[in-house]
Structures are given as C-alpha cells and as structure tokens.
Amino acid sequence: MTINNALKMTLVCVLALLLVSCSAPSVEHYSKTTPNFDFKTFFSGKLKAYGVVQDFKGELTRKLVVDMNATWEGNQGVIEEDFVYDDGETQKRIWKITLNDDNTLTGTADDVLGVAKGKSDGSVFHWNYNVELPYDGSTLDVNFDDWMYLVTQSRLINRTSIVKFGVEVGEVTLVIEKI
C-alpha cells in the first residue's frame, strides 16, 4: 500500500467515525425510559409552549410563545398552533394527525411539504418533516428533526434541528405545558 492510499484509507475511516458519532440514537433506544409518552394523551386540550430559536452558531435569534389546542376523534387529531414571536410576527399551523397502532404517527399541515412521520418509545417522541419557512421575503425549504422528551405528564421539552442541504442551520428549543 502506498503512502497516498494509506492516507486516503485513513481519511475515509476518520470521516466514517465522524458520521457515526454525529448520528442520533433511534427512538427505540429510549424504550425503558419513563414516564411513558402517549402522544394522544399529552396533545389533548389546551397547551402552551415557550421557546427560543438559535442560528447555526448557537446565537439567539428569536423568542416565541405558542398557544395550542388539540382535539381527537378516534385516532384522527387536529392540533392548532398559534405562534407569536418577540418581533411581533405571528404564524398559524394546523396539524392533521393520524395515530397508528404501532406507536407511529403521520401528520400534514399547509406549510409542511409531504407527510411528517414520527414514532414514540418510552418517554421520547421523534418525528421528521420538511417545512416551507418564510425567509427574507421568500420561503426556504428546510428539514425539521424534532425530538420530544416527556419530563412529567404535563410538561415536555422539544428540541428541533433545522437542516438545509444536510447542514444544521438552526435550532428551536421549546418547553410545552398542558394548561
């Protein structure tokens, strides 16, 4: 093996290790954690969220408050979200949710591109979806990678990575409470 090939092989191994170390665990990793996160039970009735948005450097860019109302008919749910940002901007998202028997969930909303897909296990819920975000007078298509961690039966922490072209460009952190 030449020195050039050895360097290439070393670089490939280092990149592979970096990729593996950056990947999040699967939702099944949390199967033994408590309290048990039941999506329909938590997202029922009125909820309130308080949060921050950070850019890719971790710098705070916005604060927000979200009023939510969730209703269900069987395994079909509607979650209405009313966002108010600290700069006065408002936004509304209405999720249409379907719960499946295997702890998976699908959801759609007007600004969500395609279908959001998620799954819960233990005290954790994870879902992933693409969103058309308003940005600088236009829109930007980004991926939202949401991890929700149930802290108590009435409070959870939601961490969302905002990704564009495979690179995290921002993060949203919310505390969501049943009221």
HUURDA-V20589 format. One record per residue. N is the residue number from 0. PSI is psi in degrees with one decimal (* if undefined). Layout:
n: (N	N)
psi: (PSI	PSI)
This chain:
n: (0	1	2	3	4	5	6	7	8	9	10	11	12	13	14	15	16	17	18	19	20	21	22	23	24	25	26	27	28	29	30	31	32	33	34	35	36	37	38	39	40	41	42	43	44	45	46	47	48	49	50	51	52	53	54	55	56	57	58	59	60	61	62	63	64	65	66	67	68	69	70	71	72	73	74	75	76	77	78	79	80	81	82	83	84	85	86	87	88	89	90	91	92	93	94	95	96	97	98	99	100	101	102	103	104	105	106	107	108	109	110	111	112	113	114	115	116	117	118	119	120	121	122	123	124	125	126	127	128	129	130	131	132	133	134	135	136	137	138	139	140	141	142	143	144	145	146	147	148	149	150	151	152	153	154	155	156	157	158	159	160	161	162	163	164	165	166	167	168	169	170	171	172	173	174	175	176	177	178)
psi: (129.7	164.9	-38.8	-44.9	-37.8	-40.6	-42.2	-44.5	-41.4	-44.2	-42.9	-43.3	-42.4	-44.4	-40.4	-42.5	-40.2	-42.6	-43.4	-41.2	-22.1	-12.4	143.1	155.5	160.1	162.5	-28.4	-22.1	-26.3	14.3	-29.2	5.9	153.8	161.5	157.0	129.0	109.3	109.2	-48.1	-38.6	-45.3	-50.0	66.4	133.9	-152.2	138.4	160.6	138.1	144.8	133.1	177.6	152.2	133.2	148.6	-174.7	-19.0	-5.3	6.9	133.7	126.5	-28.4	158.6	153.7	157.4	137.8	124.3	132.0	149.5	124.2	131.4	154.8	144.6	101.6	-127.8	15.2	124.1	159.5	126.6	114.8	127.2	126.5	109.8	136.9	118.6	158.6	-15.1	5.8	-12.5	142.6	156.5	148.6	136.8	133.8	111.8	138.5	116.1	141.5	123.1	137.7	159.5	-20.4	24.0	13.8	163.7	146.7	152.5	150.5	154.5	160.6	-37.3	3.3	127.6	116.4	-144.3	131.9	139.1	134.5	170.1	146.2	153.0	134.2	-131.1	13.7	142.2	135.0	131.7	163.3	138.1	160.9	139.1	144.9	100.2	137.6	133.3	116.9	46.9	2.2	-155.6	158.4	127.1	120.2	164.2	134.0	124.5	98.4	130.3	121.3	130.4	111.8	119.0	-47.6	174.9	-14.9	6.8	135.8	160.6	130.4	122.7	124.0	123.0	130.1	120.5	136.2	127.8	36.4	4.4	133.5	121.5	-9.3	174.4	141.4	132.9	127.1	146.3	121.5	129.9	140.0	137.7	*)
